[in-house]
Amino acid sequence: MTVLSPRTLAEACSAAASNPNADLLAGGTDLMVEVNSGHRRPTDVISLGAIAELREWSIGEDRITIGAGVTFAKIASGELATAAPALAMAARTVGSPQIRNAATLGGNLGTGSPAGDSLPVLAALNASVVLTSVHGQREIPLSEFCVGPKRTDRQPGELITAVRIDRLNGPQEFCKLGTRQAMVISVVSVAVVADTSSTSVRVGLGAVGPVPLRAPEAEAFAAEAINWSGQTSVDTETCRRFAELVRDAARPIDDHRSTAEYRRHATGVLAARALRRIFP
């Protein structure tokens, strides 16, 4: 096995151009699981851990840019957690402390699993993915980047270099359901975020479809039902209808972790719980 360890983004792009089928290694928390289980046998690996540019991040007035090499431990606390609280909540549910110190946001995106913990939050925050190669850079919405279970629009020779999300003014919540309390792949995950400036509510769903989903009818209903200029608490009937609309947006399947029926029910329960938390 050949391992390349570029030190700069330019070197990494050149390596990817010369080895378009090479496996990209960031934290390795997904790749090494497949290697150890015998599902993947890499012949060429490009290690991205030494590239400082991928670990940069910035918080702008309207958008937040997070480098693909930023770890979930970094996202889980500090300035990034304050600016994007739902993403920080999701980051804190990723694996163990050891995993969170190695796993990266770009790696979670690159794997493209519908159960990826960050993906429903990124969907709710209108994320776009920055892809870089020797031919230049392109930025596409998350909805176009994720094309199927563990399938993305990343082309041979391209690297995921950053993610850009909206910076909102309002409460945010992330809920995850698994077969135990920690270190678990999600059965269902739901992100609900509110923006008081645009008087909008957004919903992101994970593990209930082939890609991260939104719930536009539920979003429109909640935005209309909330009294933005006064009391912002929500009543039981609003939560019930919101849960129903979110549940209708789910497209789950039966698998070894859950039935589709249970996933659909749990989606509504978590959505109602999240709405009550952000508008108590």
C-alpha positions as CSV (number, residue, x, y, z in Angstrom):
1,M,0.0,0.0,0.0
2,T,1.3,3.4,-1.0
3,V,0.7,6.3,1.5
4,L,1.2,9.9,0.5
5,S,1.3,12.6,3.1
6,P,1.0,16.1,1.5
7,R,1.7,19.1,3.7
8,T,-0.3,21.7,1.8
9,L,-3.6,21.8,0.0
10,A,-1.9,22.3,-3.3
11,E,0.2,19.2,-2.7
12,A,-2.9,17.3,-1.8
13,C,-4.7,18.3,-4.9
14,S,-1.7,17.3,-7.1
15,A,-1.6,13.9,-5.3
16,A,-5.3,13.4,-5.8
17,A,-5.0,14.3,-9.5
18,S,-2.2,11.8,-9.9
19,N,-4.0,9.1,-7.9
20,P,-7.8,9.8,-8.5
21,N,-8.8,6.4,-7.1
22,A,-6.8,6.7,-3.9
23,D,-8.6,6.5,-0.5
24,L,-8.6,9.8,1.3
25,L,-7.6,9.5,5.0
26,A,-8.5,12.3,7.5
27,G,-9.3,10.9,11.0
28,G,-9.8,7.4,9.7
29,T,-12.7,6.6,12.0
30,D,-14.8,5.4,9.1
31,L,-12.1,4.2,6.7
32,M,-10.4,2.0,9.2
33,V,-13.6,0.3,10.2
34,E,-14.1,-0.8,6.7
35,V,-10.4,-1.9,6.4
36,N,-10.5,-3.8,9.7
37,S,-13.7,-5.6,8.7
38,G,-12.3,-6.6,5.3
39,H,-14.8,-4.5,3.3
40,R,-12.0,-2.4,1.8
41,R,-8.5,-3.1,0.7
42,P,-6.7,0.2,-0.1
43,T,-3.8,0.2,-2.5
44,D,-3.2,4.0,-2.4
45,V,-3.9,6.3,0.5
46,I,-3.6,10.1,0.7
47,S,-3.3,11.2,4.3
48,L,-4.8,14.7,4.9
49,G,-4.0,15.1,8.6
50,A,-0.9,17.3,8.1
51,I,-2.7,20.0,6.1
52,A,-3.2,23.0,8.3
53,E,-5.5,24.8,5.8
54,L,-8.2,22.1,6.3
55,R,-8.3,22.8,10.0
56,E,-9.2,26.5,9.6
57,W,-12.6,28.0,10.3
58,S,-14.2,31.4,10.4
59,I,-17.5,32.9,11.7
60,G,-18.9,35.6,9.4
61,E,-22.0,37.8,9.9
62,D,-24.3,35.5,7.8
63,R,-22.2,32.4,7.1
64,I,-19.9,30.1,9.0
65,T,-17.0,28.4,7.1
66,I,-15.6,25.2,8.7
67,G,-12.6,23.4,7.2
68,A,-13.0,19.8,6.3
69,G,-10.3,18.8,8.7
70,V,-11.9,20.4,11.8
71,T,-12.6,17.7,14.3
72,F,-15.9,17.1,16.1
73,A,-14.2,17.8,19.4
74,K,-13.4,21.3,18.1
75,I,-17.0,21.8,16.9
76,A,-18.4,20.6,20.2
77,S,-17.2,23.6,22.3
78,G,-16.0,27.1,22.2
79,E,-16.8,29.7,19.6
80,L,-18.1,27.3,17.0
81,A,-20.5,25.7,19.5
82,T,-21.8,29.2,20.3
83,A,-22.3,30.1,16.7
84,A,-23.9,26.8,15.6
85,P,-25.3,25.1,18.8
86,A,-27.2,22.3,17.0
87,L,-24.0,21.3,15.2
88,A,-22.2,21.2,18.5
89,M,-25.0,19.0,20.0
90,A,-24.6,16.6,17.1
91,A,-20.8,16.7,17.5
92,R,-21.1,15.7,21.1
93,T,-23.0,12.5,20.1
94,V,-20.3,11.3,17.8
95,G,-18.6,8.2,19.1
96,S,-16.3,8.4,22.2
97,P,-14.0,11.3,23.2
98,Q,-11.2,9.5,21.4
99,I,-13.3,9.3,18.2
100,R,-14.4,13.0,18.4
101,N,-10.7,14.1,18.7
102,A,-9.9,12.2,15.4
103,A,-13.2,12.3,13.3
104,T,-13.6,15.3,11.0
105,L,-16.5,17.1,9.5
106,G,-15.2,16.5,6.0
107,G,-14.9,12.8,6.7
108,N,-18.5,12.6,7.9
109,L,-19.6,14.3,4.7
110,G,-17.3,12.2,2.5
111,T,-18.7,8.9,3.9
112,G,-22.1,10.1,3.0
113,S,-24.0,7.8,5.3
114,P,-27.7,8.8,5.9
115,A,-27.0,8.2,9.6
116,G,-24.1,10.6,9.7
117,D,-24.7,12.7,12.9
118,S,-23.7,16.1,11.4
119,L,-25.8,15.7,8.2
120,P,-29.3,16.6,9.4
121,V,-27.9,19.7,11.1
122,L,-26.0,20.7,8.0
123,A,-29.2,20.2,6.0
124,A,-31.2,22.5,8.3
125,L,-28.5,25.1,8.1
126,N,-28.5,25.2,4.3
127,A,-25.0,23.9,4.1
128,S,-22.9,24.0,1.0
129,V,-19.8,21.8,0.3
130,V,-16.6,23.3,-1.1
131,L,-14.7,20.9,-3.4
132,T,-11.2,21.6,-4.6
133,S,-9.0,20.1,-7.3
134,V,-6.1,21.1,-9.5
135,H,-8.8,22.5,-11.9
136,G,-10.2,24.9,-9.3
137,Q,-12.9,25.0,-6.8
138,R,-16.7,24.5,-6.9
139,E,-19.3,24.9,-4.2
140,I,-22.6,22.9,-4.3
141,P,-25.6,22.6,-1.9
142,L,-25.6,19.7,0.5
143,S,-28.8,18.5,-1.3
144,E,-26.8,18.1,-4.5
145,F,-23.7,16.7,-2.8
146,C,-25.4,13.7,-1.2
147,V,-26.9,11.6,-4.0
148,G,-27.6,8.3,-2.3
149,P,-26.6,6.1,0.7
150,K,-22.8,6.5,1.0
151,R,-22.7,8.1,-2.5
152,T,-21.7,11.7,-3.1
153,D,-21.0,14.0,-6.0
154,R,-17.3,14.3,-5.2
155,Q,-15.5,13.6,-8.4
156,P,-12.1,11.7,-8.8
157,G,-9.3,14.1,-8.0
158,E,-11.5,16.4,-5.8
159,L,-11.1,17.0,-2.1
160,I,-13.7,18.2,0.3
161,T,-12.0,21.3,1.7
162,A,-14.8,23.2,3.6
163,V,-18.4,23.4,4.6
164,R,-20.4,26.6,4.7
165,I,-23.5,27.0,6.8
166,D,-26.0,29.8,7.7
167,R,-25.4,31.6,10.9
168,L,-28.8,32.0,12.5
169,N,-30.3,34.2,15.2
170,G,-32.5,31.8,17.2
171,P,-32.6,28.6,19.3
172,Q,-31.5,25.3,17.9
173,E,-31.9,21.7,18.9
174,F,-30.6,18.3,17.8
175,C,-32.1,15.0,18.9
176,K,-30.7,11.5,18.2
177,L,-32.2,8.1,18.9
178,G,-30.0,5.0,19.1
179,T,-30.0,1.5,20.6
180,R,-28.1,2.8,23.6
181,Q,-27.2,6.2,25.1
182,A,-23.7,6.7,23.6
183,M,-21.3,5.4,21.0
184,V,-24.0,4.4,18.7
185,I,-25.1,4.8,15.1
186,S,-28.4,6.7,15.0
187,V,-31.7,5.0,14.3
188,V,-33.3,8.5,13.8
189,S,-31.9,12.0,14.2
190,V,-33.7,15.3,13.9
191,A,-32.4,18.9,13.9
192,V,-34.8,21.8,14.4
193,V,-33.4,25.4,14.1
194,A,-35.2,28.7,14.3
195,D,-34.2,32.1,12.9
196,T,-35.9,35.1,14.5
197,S,-34.6,37.5,11.8
198,S,-36.4,35.7,9.0
199,T,-39.1,34.2,11.2
200,S,-38.4,30.8,9.9
201,V,-38.1,27.2,11.2
202,R,-36.0,24.6,9.5
203,V,-35.9,20.8,10.0
204,G,-33.2,18.3,9.0
205,L,-33.7,14.6,9.2
206,G,-31.1,11.8,9.4
207,A,-31.3,8.0,9.0
208,V,-34.8,8.1,7.6
209,G,-34.0,8.4,3.9
210,P,-31.3,7.7,1.4
211,V,-29.9,11.2,2.0
212,P,-30.4,13.9,4.7
213,L,-33.9,15.2,4.3
214,R,-35.8,18.5,5.0
215,A,-39.5,18.8,6.0
216,P,-40.7,21.9,4.1
217,E,-44.4,21.5,5.0
218,A,-43.6,21.2,8.7
219,E,-41.2,24.2,8.4
220,A,-43.9,26.4,6.8
221,F,-46.5,25.3,9.4
222,A,-44.2,26.1,12.4
223,A,-43.2,29.5,11.0
224,E,-46.9,30.4,10.7
225,A,-48.0,29.0,14.0
226,I,-45.3,30.7,16.1
227,N,-46.1,34.2,17.4
228,W,-42.7,35.7,16.6
229,S,-43.5,39.2,18.0
230,G,-44.7,38.0,21.4
231,Q,-45.0,34.8,23.3
232,T,-43.0,32.2,21.4
233,S,-44.0,29.1,23.3
234,V,-45.9,26.4,21.4
235,D,-49.0,24.5,22.6
236,T,-49.7,20.8,22.5
237,E,-51.8,20.9,19.3
238,T,-49.0,22.8,17.4
239,C,-46.5,20.2,18.5
240,R,-48.8,17.4,17.5
241,R,-49.4,18.8,14.0
242,F,-45.7,19.7,13.6
243,A,-44.7,16.1,14.5
244,E,-47.2,14.7,12.0
245,L,-45.9,16.8,9.2
246,V,-42.3,15.9,10.0
247,R,-43.2,12.3,10.2
248,D,-44.8,12.5,6.7
249,A,-41.5,13.8,5.3
250,A,-39.5,10.8,6.5
251,R,-38.7,8.0,3.9
252,P,-37.4,5.2,6.2
253,I,-36.6,1.6,5.4
254,D,-36.5,-1.6,7.4
255,D,-32.9,-2.6,8.4
256,H,-31.0,-4.4,11.1
257,R,-31.3,-1.4,13.5
258,S,-35.0,-0.7,13.2
259,T,-38.2,-1.1,11.2
260,A,-39.5,1.7,9.0
261,E,-42.6,2.0,11.1
262,Y,-40.7,2.6,14.3
263,R,-38.4,5.1,12.5
264,R,-41.3,7.0,11.2
265,H,-43.0,7.2,14.7
266,A,-39.7,8.1,16.4
267,T,-39.2,10.9,13.9
268,G,-42.4,12.6,15.0
269,V,-41.6,12.1,18.7
270,L,-38.1,13.7,18.3
271,A,-39.5,16.6,16.2
272,A,-42.1,17.5,18.8
273,R,-39.5,17.2,21.6
274,A,-37.1,19.5,19.7
275,L,-39.8,22.1,19.0
276,R,-40.9,22.2,22.6
277,R,-37.2,22.6,23.7
278,I,-36.5,25.6,21.4
279,F,-39.9,27.2,22.2
280,P,-40.6,26.1,25.8
